[in-house]
């Protein structure tokens, strides 16, 4: 089964919530930071720096950013000029 970027992010967010309730929190924090670093490196290699940065945003900020991008694309104000 292949997971999309948003599914990976939601799984990570769910895992973070579970880690906060864990009795061995300090060990889990180190593991979570390592997983986040590996995810960032993967996203950077797979999608580029900008998409990796967006994928690391909290869900609400990521949604707002993507909505702005869609509005700009529809309005034609994407910043690319045709010559």
N, CA, C and O atoms as a GROMACS GRO file, in nm:
protein
  332
    1UNK      N    1   0.084  -0.117   0.000
    1UNK     CA    2   0.000   0.000   0.000
    1UNK      C    3   0.088   0.123   0.000
    1UNK      O    4   0.184   0.131   0.077
    2UNK      N    5   0.058   0.217  -0.084
    2UNK     CA    6   0.137   0.340  -0.095
    2UNK      C    7   0.062   0.453  -0.026
    2UNK      O    8  -0.055   0.477  -0.054
    3UNK      N    9   0.130   0.523   0.064
    3UNK     CA   10   0.068   0.635   0.135
    3UNK      C   11   0.104   0.765   0.066
    3UNK      O   12   0.217   0.784   0.021
    4UNK      N   13   0.008   0.855   0.058
    4UNK     CA   14   0.034   0.988   0.005
    4UNK      C   15   0.095   1.077   0.112
    4UNK      O   16   0.100   1.039   0.229
    5UNK      N   17   0.142   1.194   0.071
    5UNK     CA   18   0.206   1.287   0.164
    5UNK      C   19   0.117   1.327   0.279
    5UNK      O   20   0.163   1.332   0.393
    6UNK      N   21  -0.010   1.355   0.253
    6UNK     CA   22  -0.099   1.398   0.361
    6UNK      C   23  -0.129   1.284   0.457
    6UNK      O   24  -0.149   1.307   0.576
    7UNK      N   25  -0.133   1.160   0.406
    7UNK     CA   26  -0.156   1.046   0.494
    7UNK      C   27  -0.036   1.024   0.586
    7UNK      O   28  -0.053   0.991   0.703
    8UNK      N   29   0.083   1.044   0.533
    8UNK     CA   30   0.204   1.030   0.615
    8UNK      C   31   0.204   1.134   0.724
    8UNK      O   32   0.235   1.104   0.839
    9UNK      N   33   0.169   1.258   0.689
    9UNK     CA   34   0.166   1.366   0.787
    9UNK      C   35   0.063   1.336   0.896
    9UNK      O   36   0.092   1.355   1.014
   10UNK      N   37  -0.057   1.289   0.859
   10UNK     CA   38  -0.159   1.263   0.960
   10UNK      C   39  -0.118   1.147   1.051
   10UNK      O   40  -0.151   1.148   1.169
   11UNK      N   41  -0.049   1.049   0.997
   11UNK     CA   42   0.001   0.939   1.079
   11UNK      C   43   0.104   0.993   1.178
   11UNK      O   44   0.103   0.956   1.296
   12UNK      N   45   0.192   1.081   1.132
   12UNK     CA   46   0.292   1.140   1.220
   12UNK      C   47   0.224   1.220   1.330
   12UNK      O   48   0.262   1.209   1.447
   13UNK      N   49   0.124   1.302   1.295
   13UNK     CA   50   0.051   1.382   1.394
   13UNK      C   51  -0.016   1.291   1.496
   13UNK      O   52  -0.016   1.321   1.616
   14UNK      N   53  -0.074   1.180   1.451
   14UNK     CA   54  -0.138   1.085   1.543
   14UNK      C   55  -0.037   1.022   1.636
   14UNK      O   56  -0.063   1.004   1.755
   15UNK      N   57   0.080   0.989   1.582
   15UNK     CA   58   0.185   0.930   1.665
   15UNK      C   59   0.233   1.029   1.770
   15UNK      O   60   0.260   0.991   1.884
   16UNK      N   61   0.245   1.156   1.733
   16UNK     CA   62   0.287   1.257   1.829
   16UNK      C   63   0.188   1.266   1.945
   16UNK      O   64   0.228   1.276   2.061
   17UNK      N   65   0.060   1.262   1.914
   17UNK     CA   66  -0.042   1.270   2.020
   17UNK      C   67  -0.031   1.151   2.115
   17UNK      O   68  -0.046   1.167   2.236
   18UNK      N   69  -0.004   1.034   2.061
   18UNK     CA   70   0.011   0.916   2.146
   18UNK      C   71   0.137   0.925   2.233
   18UNK      O   72   0.136   0.882   2.348
   19UNK      N   73   0.244   0.981   2.178
   19UNK     CA   74   0.369   0.992   2.252
   19UNK      C   75   0.354   1.080   2.376
   19UNK      O   76   0.417   1.055   2.478
   20UNK      N   77   0.271   1.183   2.367
   20UNK     CA   78   0.251   1.272   2.480
   20UNK      C   79   0.187   1.200   2.599
   20UNK      O   80   0.204   1.242   2.714
   21UNK      N   81   0.115   1.094   2.573
   21UNK     CA   82   0.048   1.020   2.680
   21UNK      C   83   0.133   0.904   2.732
   21UNK      O   84   0.088   0.830   2.820
   22UNK      N   85   0.251   0.888   2.682
   22UNK     CA   86   0.335   0.774   2.717
   22UNK      C   87   0.415   0.803   2.845
   22UNK      O   88   0.459   0.916   2.867
   23UNK      N   89   0.432   0.701   2.928
   23UNK     CA   90   0.504   0.719   3.054
   23UNK      C   91   0.655   0.734   3.035
   23UNK      O   92   0.722   0.792   3.120
   24UNK      N   93   0.708   0.684   2.925
   24UNK     CA   94   0.852   0.697   2.898
   24UNK      C   95   0.873   0.804   2.791
   24UNK      O   96   0.936   0.782   2.688
   25UNK      N   97   0.819   0.920   2.821
   25UNK     CA   98   0.812   1.032   2.727
   25UNK      C   99   0.949   1.074   2.673
   25UNK      O  100   0.962   1.098   2.553
   26UNK      N  101   1.050   1.085   2.759
   26UNK     CA  102   1.181   1.134   2.715
   26UNK      C  103   1.244   1.046   2.609
   26UNK      O  104   1.301   1.097   2.512
   27UNK      N  105   1.234   0.915   2.625
   27UNK     CA  106   1.288   0.824   2.524
   27UNK      C  107   1.210   0.836   2.394
   27UNK      O  108   1.268   0.830   2.286
   28UNK      N  109   1.080   0.854   2.405
   28UNK     CA  110   0.995   0.865   2.287
   28UNK      C  111   1.022   0.996   2.213
   28UNK      O  112   1.014   1.000   2.090
   29UNK      N  113   1.054   1.103   2.287
   29UNK     CA  114   1.082   1.232   2.223
   29UNK      C  115   1.205   1.219   2.133
   29UNK      O  116   1.206   1.268   2.020
   30UNK      N  117   1.308   1.152   2.183
   30UNK     CA  118   1.428   1.131   2.103
   30UNK      C  119   1.396   1.051   1.977
   30UNK      O  120   1.445   1.082   1.869
   31UNK      N  121   1.315   0.947   1.992
   31UNK     CA  122   1.276   0.866   1.877
   31UNK      C  123   1.191   0.948   1.779
   31UNK      O  124   1.209   0.937   1.658
   32UNK      N  125   1.099   1.030   1.832
   32UNK     CA  126   1.014   1.111   1.746
   32UNK      C  127   1.097   1.213   1.668
   32UNK      O  128   1.071   1.238   1.550
   33UNK      N  129   1.196   1.273   1.734
   33UNK     CA  130   1.283   1.370   1.665
   33UNK      C  131   1.362   1.303   1.554
   33UNK      O  132   1.380   1.360   1.446
   34UNK      N  133   1.407   1.182   1.579
   34UNK     CA  134   1.480   1.108   1.476
   34UNK      C  135   1.387   1.076   1.359
   34UNK      O  136   1.427   1.091   1.243
   35UNK      N  137   1.266   1.033   1.387
   35UNK     CA  138   1.168   1.005   1.280
   35UNK      C  139   1.137   1.132   1.202
   35UNK      O  140   1.131   1.128   1.079
   36UNK      N  141   1.117   1.243   1.272
   36UNK     CA  142   1.089   1.370   1.203
   36UNK      C  143   1.205   1.411   1.113
   36UNK      O  144   1.183   1.458   1.001
   37UNK      N  145   1.328   1.393   1.161
   37UNK     CA  146   1.446   1.427   1.080
   37UNK      C  147   1.450   1.340   0.954
   37UNK      O  148   1.476   1.390   0.844
   38UNK      N  149   1.425   1.211   0.970
   38UNK     CA  150   1.425   1.120   0.856
   38UNK      C  151   1.314   1.158   0.758
   38UNK      O  152   1.335   1.157   0.637
   39UNK      N  153   1.195   1.192   0.811
   39UNK     CA  154   1.084   1.234   0.724
   39UNK      C  155   1.119   1.361   0.647
   39UNK      O  156   1.093   1.370   0.527
   40UNK      N  157   1.179   1.461   0.717
   40UNK     CA  158   1.217   1.586   0.650
   40UNK      C  159   1.316   1.559   0.537
   40UNK      O  160   1.303   1.614   0.427
   41UNK      N  161   1.416   1.475   0.566
   41UNK     CA  162   1.515   1.442   0.463
   41UNK      C  163   1.450   1.371   0.345
   41UNK      O  164   1.482   1.401   0.229
   42UNK      N  165   1.359   1.278   0.374
   42UNK     CA  166   1.288   1.209   0.266
   42UNK      C  167   1.206   1.306   0.183
   42UNK      O  168   1.212   1.305   0.060
   43UNK      N  169   1.128   1.392   0.250
   43UNK     CA  170   1.044   1.488   0.178
   43UNK      C  171   1.129   1.584   0.095
   43UNK      O  172   1.090   1.620  -0.016
   44UNK      N  173   1.243   1.625   0.148
   44UNK     CA  174   1.331   1.716   0.074
   44UNK      C  175   1.383   1.648  -0.053
   44UNK      O  176   1.386   1.709  -0.160
   45UNK      N  177   1.425   1.522  -0.040
   45UNK     CA  178   1.476   1.450  -0.158
   45UNK      C  179   1.365   1.421  -0.258
   45UNK      O  180   1.384   1.434  -0.379
   46UNK      N  181   1.248   1.383  -0.208
   46UNK     CA  182   1.138   1.341  -0.296
   46UNK      C  183   1.065   1.459  -0.360
   46UNK      O  184   1.026   1.452  -0.477
   47UNK      N  185   1.046   1.568  -0.283
   47UNK     CA  186   0.959   1.675  -0.330
   47UNK      C  187   1.027   1.811  -0.342
   47UNK      O  188   0.969   1.903  -0.399
   48UNK      N  189   1.149   1.826  -0.292
   48UNK     CA  190   1.218   1.954  -0.296
   48UNK      C  191   1.201   2.030  -0.165
   48UNK      O  192   1.119   1.994  -0.080
   49UNK      N  193   1.281   2.135  -0.150
   49UNK     CA  194   1.284   2.210  -0.023
   49UNK      C  195   1.151   2.274   0.012
   49UNK      O  196   1.108   2.266   0.127
   50UNK      N  197   1.084   2.337  -0.084
   50UNK     CA  198   0.960   2.408  -0.053
   50UNK      C  199   0.851   2.312  -0.007
   50UNK      O  200   0.784   2.339   0.093
   51UNK      N  201   0.832   2.204  -0.077
   51UNK     CA  202   0.729   2.108  -0.038
   51UNK      C  203   0.762   2.042   0.096
   51UNK      O  204   0.673   2.015   0.176
   52UNK      N  205   0.890   2.017   0.121
   52UNK     CA  206   0.930   1.959   0.249
   52UNK      C  207   0.896   2.056   0.362
   52UNK      O  208   0.850   2.013   0.468
   53UNK      N  209   0.918   2.186   0.340
   53UNK     CA  210   0.886   2.286   0.441
   53UNK      C  211   0.735   2.289   0.467
   53UNK      O  212   0.692   2.296   0.582
   54UNK      N  213   0.656   2.284   0.360
   54UNK     CA  214   0.511   2.286   0.372
   54UNK      C  215   0.461   2.161   0.443
   54UNK      O  216   0.371   2.169   0.527
   55UNK      N  217   0.517   2.046   0.411
   55UNK     CA  218   0.475   1.921   0.474
   55UNK      C  219   0.501   1.921   0.624
   55UNK      O  220   0.432   1.852   0.699
   56UNK      N  221   0.600   1.998   0.669
   56UNK     CA  222   0.633   2.003   0.811
   56UNK      C  223   0.545   2.100   0.890
   56UNK      O  224   0.550   2.102   1.012
   57UNK      N  225   0.464   2.181   0.821
   57UNK     CA  226   0.375   2.276   0.889
   57UNK      C  227   0.263   2.202   0.962
   57UNK      O  228   0.225   2.092   0.922
   58UNK      N  229   0.210   2.261   1.069
   58UNK     CA  230   0.090   2.204   1.131
   58UNK      C  231  -0.024   2.200   1.030
   58UNK      O  232  -0.026   2.278   0.934
   59UNK      N  233  -0.118   2.112   1.050
   59UNK     CA  234  -0.225   2.088   0.952
   59UNK      C  235  -0.300   2.216   0.914
   59UNK      O  236  -0.328   2.237   0.796
   60UNK      N  237  -0.333   2.300   1.010
   60UNK     CA  238  -0.409   2.421   0.980
   60UNK      C  239  -0.328   2.517   0.893
   60UNK      O  240  -0.380   2.573   0.797
   61UNK      N  241  -0.200   2.536   0.927
   61UNK     CA  242  -0.115   2.625   0.847
   61UNK      C  243  -0.091   2.568   0.708
   61UNK      O  244  -0.088   2.642   0.609
   62UNK      N  245  -0.073   2.436   0.699
   62UNK     CA  246  -0.051   2.371   0.570
   62UNK      C  247  -0.173   2.389   0.481
   62UNK      O  248  -0.160   2.419   0.362
   63UNK      N  249  -0.293   2.372   0.538
   63UNK     CA  250  -0.416   2.391   0.461
   63UNK      C  251  -0.431   2.535   0.412
   63UNK      O  252  -0.470   2.558   0.298
   64UNK      N  253  -0.399   2.632   0.498
   64UNK     CA  254  -0.408   2.773   0.459
   64UNK      C  255  -0.309   2.805   0.348
   64UNK      O  256  -0.342   2.877   0.254
   65UNK      N  257  -0.188   2.753   0.360
   65UNK     CA  258  -0.085   2.776   0.258
   65UNK      C  259  -0.129   2.719   0.123
   65UNK      O  260  -0.117   2.786   0.020
   66UNK      N  261  -0.180   2.596   0.124
   66UNK     CA  262  -0.223   2.533  -0.001
   66UNK      C  263  -0.343   2.605  -0.060
   66UNK      O  264  -0.356   2.613  -0.183
   67UNK      N  265  -0.433   2.656   0.024
   67UNK     CA  266  -0.547   2.733  -0.026
   67UNK      C  267  -0.499   2.861  -0.095
   67UNK      O  268  -0.552   2.898  -0.200
   68UNK      N  269  -0.400   2.927  -0.036
   68UNK     CA  270  -0.343   3.047  -0.100
   68UNK      C  271  -0.282   3.013  -0.235
   68UNK      O  272  -0.300   3.087  -0.332
   69UNK      N  273  -0.210   2.901  -0.242
   69UNK     CA  274  -0.150   2.860  -0.368
   69UNK      C  275  -0.257   2.834  -0.474
   69UNK      O  276  -0.242   2.873  -0.590
   70UNK      N  277  -0.365   2.767  -0.433
   70UNK     CA  278  -0.473   2.739  -0.530
   70UNK      C  279  -0.537   2.868  -0.578
   70UNK      O  280  -0.565   2.883  -0.698
   71UNK      N  281  -0.561   2.964  -0.486
   71UNK     CA  282  -0.619   3.092  -0.527
   71UNK      C  283  -0.528   3.164  -0.625
   71UNK      O  284  -0.575   3.221  -0.724
   72UNK      N  285  -0.396   3.163  -0.598
   72UNK     CA  286  -0.302   3.230  -0.688
   72UNK      C  287  -0.299   3.161  -0.824
   72UNK      O  288  -0.289   3.228  -0.927
   73UNK      N  289  -0.307   3.028  -0.826
   73UNK     CA  290  -0.304   2.955  -0.952
   73UNK      C  291  -0.427   2.987  -1.035
   73UNK      O  292  -0.417   3.004  -1.157
   74UNK      N  293  -0.543   2.994  -0.971
   74UNK     CA  294  -0.668   3.023  -1.041
   74UNK      C  295  -0.669   3.166  -1.094
   74UNK      O  296  -0.718   3.192  -1.204
   75UNK      N  297  -0.616   3.260  -1.015
   75UNK     CA  298  -0.618   3.400  -1.055
   75UNK      C  299  -0.510   3.433  -1.158
   75UNK      O  300  -0.512   3.540  -1.218
   76UNK      N  301  -0.417   3.340  -1.178
   76UNK     CA  302  -0.312   3.364  -1.276
   76UNK      C  303  -0.196   3.447  -1.220
   76UNK      O  304  -0.112   3.494  -1.296
   77UNK      N  305  -0.191   3.466  -1.090
   77UNK     CA  306  -0.086   3.546  -1.029
   77UNK      C  307   0.023   3.457  -0.972
   77UNK      O  308   0.072   3.480  -0.861
   78UNK      N  309   0.061   3.356  -1.047
   78UNK     CA  310   0.160   3.262  -0.998
   78UNK      C  311   0.301   3.312  -1.002
   78UNK      O  312   0.391   3.244  -0.951
   79UNK      N  313   0.326   3.429  -1.059
   79UNK     CA  314   0.459   3.484  -1.060
   79UNK      C  315   0.541   3.442  -1.181
   79UNK      O  316   0.656   3.484  -1.193
   80UNK      N  317   0.486   3.361  -1.269
   80UNK     CA  318   0.558   3.318  -1.388
   80UNK      C  319   0.502   3.397  -1.506
   80UNK      O  320   0.382   3.394  -1.533
   81UNK      N  321   0.590   3.466  -1.575
   81UNK     CA  322   0.543   3.545  -1.688
   81UNK      C  323   0.572   3.474  -1.818
   81UNK      O  324   0.679   3.413  -1.835
   82UNK      N  325   0.478   3.481  -1.911
   82UNK     CA  326   0.496   3.419  -2.043
   82UNK      C  327   0.567   3.520  -2.133
   82UNK      O  328   0.533   3.638  -2.134
   83UNK      N  329   0.663   3.473  -2.208
   83UNK     CA  330   0.736   3.564  -2.299
   83UNK      C  331   0.702   3.534  -2.441
   83UNK      O  332   0.753   3.600  -2.532
   0.00000   0.00000   0.00000
